[in-house]
């Protein structure tokens, strides 16, 4: 199953040859091994370094999107389109393969977080340029190298490697590389790109079942398969009391005192969440207070502000989690004579945040990817949980099951130490090339003169 985008500007139609025959008579397992071996490690490293050298901080993804479109169109994808979500901020869609095998989505985000921390930390050193893509001790350094330009480049190289064997995917492969995934820039980071992609790239969703059979979202996973991810909500709470001169405190309503009580209640709530059970891959639910502020004058503090993030486990109710926080704030406000306002400031695939997601480790897509990892590395695949939220639940909303899988370690992302191990990059890309062939099947590609 597949759909073709009917929007945007076509970058190029990669004619490249005529496909003859289908998977009948072709040893798919042998082609998958050939595709893995055909990954060009040196070219892949330069591809990733080229990607890092193009700044794409959230809100300024245009130049990188154009580059990704050119790379997709370079002989391996049948159709490539760039579609602006807002002026200057496009998504990139690619379509390849036939209709004779299982279909696949390769998804990822084009944007990175800002570089302020990087420039402060490395000022005056050989790593001062966050887009320098320096190779140091076997690692590529730079903003976005792991989160997640390596994953995008792995998808590009996987299709190129399959083509080098003289084949293309037997089933449809759709690339969704979107803007606006990262948070932190004003007015951005609300998944505007992925929201647009659901309609742009899948124009018949729901008409004849899910528009794809499986998805790999290329967030960094240290080459493990992340079958589960947490959900989240971010709440900004304001308690409004009444300020008064310090010598006449009886005329005021102390919002800071109310805030102290609220912190105690929230931490108690977090402890109750943790006692409620542990997810095998994701651990315990919790609530983390991330900032507080109050006072500043020599007076009774008339306002208290607090921000928090709440971890949501698969099976938990996101709306119910939000309601519980609102109820705690209401009860504290009533006891202390203040007014409470609660705003949920990070809506993603839900009005108050991002929903959790989980797929069984026995799903055929997970099993096939596990076999590809074992075949290319000699080691069993690691099934783990994502210590982050990203946009795969949007695909699930269309009925597309999927996982996160890509090289890179999330623990160094969003920091001045973001880097990518070259050996892991090449190994994970070989596994992905093997998986594309194994999952989608292959068709023989016969080039034509001219």
Buried (B, 14 or more C-beta within 10 A) or exposed (E): BBBBBEBBEEBBEBEBBEBEBBBEEBEBEEBBBBBBBBBBBEEBBEBBBBBBBBBBBBBBBBEBBBBBBBBBBBEBBBBBBBBBBBEEBBBBBBBBBBEBBBBBBBBBBBBBBBBEBBBEBBEEEEBEBBBBBBBEEEBBBBBBBBBBBBBBBBBBBBBBBBBBBBBBBBBBBBBBBBBBBBBBBEEBBBBBBBBBBBEBBBEEBEEEEBBBBBBBBBBBBBBBBBBBBBBBBBBBBBBBBBBBEEEEEEEBBBBBBBBBBBBEBBBEBBEEBBEEEEBEBBBBBBBEBEEBEBBEEEBBBBBBBBBBBBBBBBEBEBEEBBEBBBEBBEBBBEEBEBBBEBEBEBBBBBEBBBBBBBBEBEBEBBEBBBBBBBBBBEEEBEBBBBBBBBBBBBBBEBEBBBBBBBBBBBEBBBEBBBBBBBEBBBBBBBBBBBBBBBBBBBBBBEEEEE
